[in-house]
Amino acid sequence: MKPPAIGYLRRDISGVAQSWDETQIRSLAERLGYRFTKTVVFSDRTADPIGRLLDVVTTTEAAAIVTPSLAHLGSDLPHRIVAACDIITVTPEITHTRTLPALPA
């Protein structure tokens, strides 16, 4: 069975290209072998978007989030998310692999 992936974008960043961004997200997820489940769309008015996105990751048991670019997730790579699942960007096409917590020495 293919691992599940969700799409994520910010409406205020995609603007009029939102439909195209959603198409690219779905296409890349499927091309990489994921079972695409849904696209989560927030805006700049969404309170705690990273926390809410993590809730969706947990609920859907997503192995990856596919987003048009890291700009949709904020200015820095959100470590809380990359600790939970892979982050894949469409442009540039990069996979930020899930980081597992370090084992105690």
N, C-alpha and C positions, 0 to 999 in steps of 0.2 A: 504494500500500500504506500502511496506517495505521502510524504510529510506535508502537513498543512502550512499554508502561508497566507498572510493578510497583506493588503495594500494599505498605505497610509499617505495622506496628503493634506496640506493646508489649503483651504479654499482661497484665502487671501494671497497666497504665493502663486498658485496655479492660475488664478484669474480665468480668463476666457479659454485657456488651454486645459481646463480641468478634465473634460471628456477625453482629450488626447492623452493626458497624463494617466488617467484610469486605464485606458486601452494599453498603453505601454507597460504599466505595472502588471496587469493581468498577463500580457504576452510574455514578459520576461520571466515571471514566476512559473508559468507553464513550460516555457522552454528549458528552464533549469530543473524541471522535474518535480515541482511542487504541485499540490492540490490547492488551487486558489479558492479561498472560502469567502472573503468579503473585502470591501474597501472601507476604511474608516476615514471620515472627512471631518476635520475640525477647522476652526477659524482662529484668528488672532484674539478673539473674545473668549475662547474656551479656557476655563479655569483648570489648571494643572493638566495640560495635555499629555505630558509624559506619563504621569500617574494613571490617567484614564486609559492611555494606550497600553500600558502594562496590564491593566485589568482585562482588556480585550485579549491580549496575548495569553494570559492565564486561562481565561474562559474558553478560548478556542484551541488552546494547547498548540499555538502556532510555533513552528520551528524557525520561521523567518518573517520579517517585515520587509516588504518591497516598497520603496518610496522613489519619487522622481529624482531627488537629490537630498543631500544632508541638510540643506537649508530648510527643508520641511520639518526637521527634527530640532532645529535651533542652531545656535552658533557652534556648539561643540558636539562631538559624538556622545550621545547619552549613555553613560556607562551602566545605568540601571537597566536599560533595554538590552544592551549587548551582553549583559550578564544573564539575560533570560532567553534570548534567541539571536539568530543572525540578523544583521541589517544589510539589505541589498539595495544599492542605488542604481537607477536606470542610467543616469548621466553624472559622472562617468560610471560605467558598469563595473562596480566593485562590490565584493562581499566582505563585510566586516564580520568576521567569525566570532561566534559566541565565546566569551571568555569565562572559563570556569574558575571558581575561587581557588586560591592556592591552598595546598595541603599543609597542615602544620608540620614543622620540622621535628 
